[in-house]
Amino acid sequence: MNTTTFLRFLVLFGVILGIVSCGSDTQVTDSPTGGVVIDPSIQGINEKIAQNPNDASLYATRAGVYYEQEAYDEAITDLNKAISLDSGQVIFYHVLADVYLDYYKSRLALNVLREATVKFPGDIPTLLKLTEFQLILRQHQGALITTNEIEKLQPLNGEMFFMRGLIRLDMGDTTKAINNFQSAVENDPDIIEGWVNLGRLWSDKNPAFAARFFDNALRRDSTNIEAIHAKAFYLSNYRNDLAGSLALYRRIIGIDSHYEDAYYNSGLLYMDMDSIQKAYNEFNLAIQMNPGFTAAYFYRGVSSEMMGNIEAAKTDYQQTLNLEPNFERAQEALNALN
């Protein structure tokens, strides 16, 4: 399950998880015979289900555990059971759609959401979720039609305008995307991604004008890493303010010391500033955060080569190729050293 989906899942299930709690260390593992072995920590939920077999929330809670562990078939079974016991909980349909989508069963995911829009007519979160899924599957016209349905119900819904902006952006219509993102933040200034997307789009059109959108995003939430990262990228790539960009990456690291891209991008900036040892240190930290960070190995190798550490450079170029055999620049660099 990807991070965005799981966070959405946690929010959605917050309503019912208070009924039954389970440990965060709950695991579902594959057995040697191919079946699913239930970790002992889930046994409490099983016992509650045995005592209350008609409690839909118990099945939904267990489905959440399965979903977290990517045991999709089991999650689907439990969610369908929960719906059969209490079909009035729209949340069950939302999470079932998430499971199907993560399980690469997109048609079933859309069917579940369409069924939910019929069962819960006028439910804005369901229509927004259907729009999101249609966009993920690049069903642009269908997604636009769904946003039109939302607009009829809530003409000033900021999230609707934001989704419409994402659709237009994915279709390559940046002018309409900008208009929709502008409408989104006018109606809901707390849509941080709306401000960030406006900043990114205006960076290409009018770099000096773009800064205000990143600043508006950070005024709404000064700790939003996406907004800080976007402004850092803007400063280095559109304003040639390497020091300002570097300061923002340090700020990100102060918020999340495991944010690997902040180290990696800091390394690139230090290289541009001819601070090769500092660049090496940053790439090294990025690799510590993510041992599979291919580009970080490559640039750590470049840093080593620039400092005269040829054997270290060779090792990093080879590791780059181990992770990504078609990384041409690493192969060329290694051939040159050999």
C-alpha positions in Angstrom: 0.0 0.0 0.0 1.5 3.4 -0.9 1.9 6.1 1.7 -0.8 8.4 0.4 -3.4 5.6 0.3 -2.5 4.3 3.7 -2.7 7.8 5.3 -6.1 8.2 3.6 -7.1 4.9 5.0 -6.1 5.9 8.5 -8.2 9.0 8.3 -11.2 7.2 6.9 -11.1 4.5 9.5 -10.5 6.8 12.4 -14.3 6.9 12.9 -14.6 3.3 13.7 -11.2 2.3 15.1 -12.2 3.6 18.5 -14.6 0.7 18.8 -12.0 -2.0 18.6 -8.3 -1.4 19.0 -5.4 -3.5 17.8 -1.7 -3.2 18.3 0.4 -1.4 15.8 2.8 -4.4 15.6 0.0 -6.6 14.2 1.3 -8.6 11.2 0.0 -11.0 8.7 2.6 -13.2 7.1 2.7 -15.9 4.5 3.1 -19.4 5.8 5.4 -21.9 4.1 2.4 -23.7 2.7 1.1 -20.6 1.0 -1.7 -19.8 3.4 -2.0 -16.7 5.6 -0.9 -17.1 9.2 -2.5 -14.7 11.7 -0.2 -13.0 14.0 -1.2 -13.6 17.7 -1.8 -9.9 18.1 -4.9 -10.0 15.8 -6.4 -12.8 17.9 -8.2 -10.3 20.0 -10.2 -9.2 17.1 -11.0 -12.7 16.1 -12.3 -13.5 19.5 -14.5 -10.4 19.5 -15.9 -11.4 16.1 -16.6 -14.9 17.5 -18.5 -13.3 20.4 -20.3 -10.6 18.1 -20.5 -12.1 14.7 -23.0 -9.5 13.5 -20.8 -6.5 14.4 -19.8 -4.9 11.1 -17.2 -2.6 12.7 -15.2 -5.6 13.9 -14.9 -7.0 10.3 -13.9 -3.5 9.1 -11.3 -3.2 11.7 -9.8 -6.6 10.9 -9.9 -5.6 7.2 -7.8 -2.6 8.1 -5.1 -4.8 9.6 -5.2 -7.1 6.5 -5.0 -4.0 4.3 -2.0 -2.6 6.1 -0.2 -5.9 5.6 -1.3 -6.1 1.9 -3.4 -9.2 2.5 -5.9 -7.9 0.0 -8.1 -11.0 -0.5 -8.7 -11.2 3.2 -9.4 -7.4 3.5 -11.9 -7.6 0.6 -13.7 -10.6 2.2 -14.0 -8.7 5.6 -15.1 -5.5 4.0 -17.8 -7.2 1.9 -18.9 -8.9 5.1 -19.1 -5.5 6.9 -21.1 -4.1 4.1 -23.5 -7.0 4.1 -24.1 -6.4 7.9 -24.3 -2.6 7.7 -24.6 -1.2 4.2 -25.2 2.3 5.6 -21.6 3.0 6.3 -20.1 4.8 3.3 -16.7 4.5 4.8 -16.7 0.7 4.1 -17.2 1.4 0.4 -14.4 3.9 0.4 -11.8 1.6 1.9 -13.0 -1.3 -0.2 -12.4 0.8 -3.3 -8.9 1.6 -2.0 -8.1 -2.1 -1.5 -9.3 -2.9 -5.0 -7.2 -0.1 -6.5 -4.0 -1.2 -4.6 -4.8 -4.7 -5.7 -4.7 -3.6 -9.4 -8.4 -4.3 -9.8 -9.3 -0.8 -10.9 -12.6 -1.7 -12.6 -13.9 -3.2 -9.4 -12.7 -0.1 -7.5 -14.7 2.2 -9.8 -17.7 -0.1 -9.5 -17.7 0.1 -5.7 -17.5 3.9 -5.8 -20.2 4.2 -8.4 -22.4 1.9 -6.3 -21.7 4.2 -3.3 -22.7 7.3 -5.3 -26.1 5.6 -6.0 -26.6 4.4 -2.4 -25.4 7.8 -0.9 -26.7 10.4 -3.5 -25.2 13.8 -3.0 -22.4 12.6 -0.7 -19.5 15.0 -1.6 -16.6 12.9 -0.2 -17.7 9.9 -2.3 -18.0 12.0 -5.5 -14.6 13.5 -4.8 -13.1 10.1 -4.3 -14.7 8.9 -7.5 -13.1 11.9 -9.2 -9.7 11.0 -7.7 -9.9 7.4 -8.9 -11.0 8.5 -12.4 -8.0 10.8 -12.6 -5.6 8.1 -11.4 -6.9 5.9 -14.2 -6.8 8.9 -16.6 -10.5 8.8 -17.3 -10.4 12.6 -17.8 -13.8 13.1 -19.3 -15.5 10.9 -16.7 -13.7 12.8 -13.9 -14.8 16.2 -15.3 -18.4 15.0 -15.4 -18.1 13.9 -11.8 -16.7 17.4 -10.8 -19.7 18.9 -12.6 -22.0 16.8 -10.4 -20.2 18.2 -7.3 -20.5 21.7 -8.6 -24.2 21.4 -8.9 -24.4 20.4 -5.2 -21.7 22.7 -3.9 -20.7 25.4 -6.4 -17.9 26.8 -4.2 -16.3 23.5 -3.1 -12.6 24.1 -3.1 -11.6 20.5 -3.3 -13.8 20.1 -6.4 -11.9 23.0 -8.1 -8.6 21.5 -7.0 -9.4 18.1 -8.5 -10.6 19.8 -11.7 -7.2 21.6 -11.8 -5.4 18.3 -11.5 -7.4 16.9 -14.3 -6.7 19.8 -16.6 -3.0 19.7 -15.7 -2.9 16.0 -16.6 -4.6 16.8 -19.9 -1.9 19.4 -20.6 -4.2 22.4 -20.3 -2.1 24.6 -18.0 -4.3 27.7 -18.5 -7.4 26.0 -17.2 -5.4 24.2 -14.5 -4.3 27.6 -13.2 -7.8 29.0 -13.2 -9.1 26.0 -11.3 -6.3 26.0 -8.7 -6.9 29.7 -8.2 -10.6 29.0 -7.6 -9.7 26.2 -5.2 -7.6 28.4 -3.0 -10.0 31.3 -3.2 -12.7 29.0 -1.8 -10.5 27.1 0.6 -7.1 28.8 1.4 -6.0 25.7 3.4 -5.6 23.6 0.2 -1.8 23.8 0.4 -1.3 21.7 -2.8 -3.4 24.3 -4.7 -1.0 27.1 -3.7 2.0 24.8 -4.5 0.7 23.9 -8.0 0.0 27.6 -8.7 3.6 28.4 -7.8 5.0 25.6 -10.0 2.9 26.6 -13.0 3.7 30.3 -12.7 7.4 29.5 -12.3 7.5 28.7 -16.0 5.3 31.7 -17.0 6.5 34.4 -14.7 9.2 33.3 -12.1 9.0 36.6 -10.1 5.3 36.3 -9.8 5.4 32.6 -8.6 7.1 33.3 -5.3 3.9 34.7 -3.7 2.1 31.3 -4.1 4.8 29.3 -2.4 4.8 32.0 0.4 1.0 31.7 0.7 1.3 28.0 1.1 3.9 28.4 3.9 1.8 31.0 5.6 -1.0 28.5 5.8 1.4 25.8 7.1 5.0 26.6 7.7 5.9 22.9 8.3 4.4 21.5 5.1 7.4 19.7 3.6 5.9 19.6 0.1 5.6 23.4 0.1 9.1 23.9 1.5 10.6 21.5 -1.0 8.7 23.2 -3.9 10.0 26.6 -2.9 13.5 25.3 -2.5 13.4 23.9 -6.0 11.9 27.2 -7.3 14.7 29.2 -5.6 17.5 27.1 -7.1 16.1 26.5 -10.5 14.3 29.8 -11.3 16.0 32.4 -9.1 19.5 31.0 -8.9 19.4 31.5 -5.1 21.4 28.4 -4.1 21.9 29.6 -0.5 18.2 30.3 0.0 17.4 26.9 -1.4 19.9 25.1 0.8 18.5 26.8 3.8 15.1 25.5 3.0 16.4 21.9 2.7 18.0 22.3 6.1 14.6 23.4 7.4 13.1 20.3 6.0 15.7 18.1 7.7 14.8 19.9 11.0 11.2 18.8 10.5 12.0 15.3 9.2 15.5 14.1 9.6 14.8 11.0 7.4 13.7 13.0 4.4 16.2 11.6 1.9 15.6 14.0 -1.0 16.6 17.0 1.2 20.0 15.5 1.7 20.3 14.5 -2.0 19.3 18.0 -3.3 21.6 19.6 -0.7 24.4 17.5 -2.2 23.6 18.8 -5.7 23.6 22.4 -4.5 26.9 22.0 -2.7 28.4 20.6 -6.0 27.1 23.7 -7.8 28.8 25.7 -5.0 32.1 23.8 -5.5 31.9 22.4 -1.9 32.6 18.9 -2.9 33.3 17.4 0.5 30.0 18.8 1.8 28.3 17.4 -1.3 29.8 14.0 -0.6 28.6 14.1 3.0 25.0 14.9 1.9 24.9 12.1 -0.6 26.3 9.8 2.0 23.4 10.8 4.4 20.9 10.3 1.6 22.2 6.7 1.1 22.0 6.1 4.9 18.3 7.2 4.7 17.7 5.0 1.7 20.3 2.3 0.8 18.6 1.9 -2.6 19.0 5.5 -3.7 20.6 5.0 -7.0 21.3 8.6 -8.0 22.8 9.3 -4.6 25.4 6.5 -5.2 26.2 8.0 -8.6 26.8 11.5 -7.3 28.7 10.3 -4.3 30.9 8.5 -6.8 31.3 11.8 -8.7 32.2 13.6 -5.5 34.8 10.9 -4.7 36.3 11.1 -8.2 36.5 14.9 -8.0 38.3 14.6 -4.6 40.7 12.0 -6.1 39.3 9.0 -4.3 39.2 6.8 -7.4 38.6 3.4 -5.8 35.7 4.8 -3.8 34.3 6.4 -7.0 34.5 3.0 -8.8 32.7 1.3 -5.9 29.8 3.8 -6.0 29.6 3.7 -9.8 29.4 -0.1 -9.7 26.8 0.0 -6.9 24.8 2.4 -9.1 24.9 -0.2 -11.9 24.0 -3.0 -9.5 20.8 -1.1 -8.6 20.1 0.2 -12.1 22.0 -1.7 -14.9 20.9 0.8 -17.6 22.3 3.8 -15.8 24.4 5.0 -18.8 26.3 7.8 -17.0 27.5 5.5 -14.3 28.7 3.0 -16.9 30.5 5.7 -18.8 32.1 7.0 -15.6 33.2 3.5 -14.6 34.6 2.8 -18.1 36.6 6.0 -18.0 38.2 5.1 -14.6 39.0 1.6 -15.7 
